[in-house]
């Protein structure tokens, strides 16, 4: 998959996430996205809102997200918020970084899922 295709897939994932969790859509944040695959671990800098996506180490990121490449491809193309949460709970998606930011996003996602029931 080319960098352009990956960038488009990341943009699609950010857009879908924002659509499902509108309370986070305008959150100003830099995310370090690590897409793990066989021996290759490309790092992407994703700045929201926007998104502005670059292949960069994202030294200014407040949130680190690490995802297996096949899982990311599936989640970005077809995954709902619930699918992302399930992937997180099963260890396919790992989130670290600023504790306050992780907690804030987790709380907003929990509330959104509770509303959807």
Secondary structure, 3 states (H helix, E strand, C coil): CCHHHHHHHHHHHHHHHHHHCHHHCCCCEEEEEEEECCCCEEEEEEEECCCEEECCCCCCCCEEEEEEHHHHHHHHHHCCHHHHHHHHHCCCEEEEECHHHHHHHHHHHHHHHHHHC
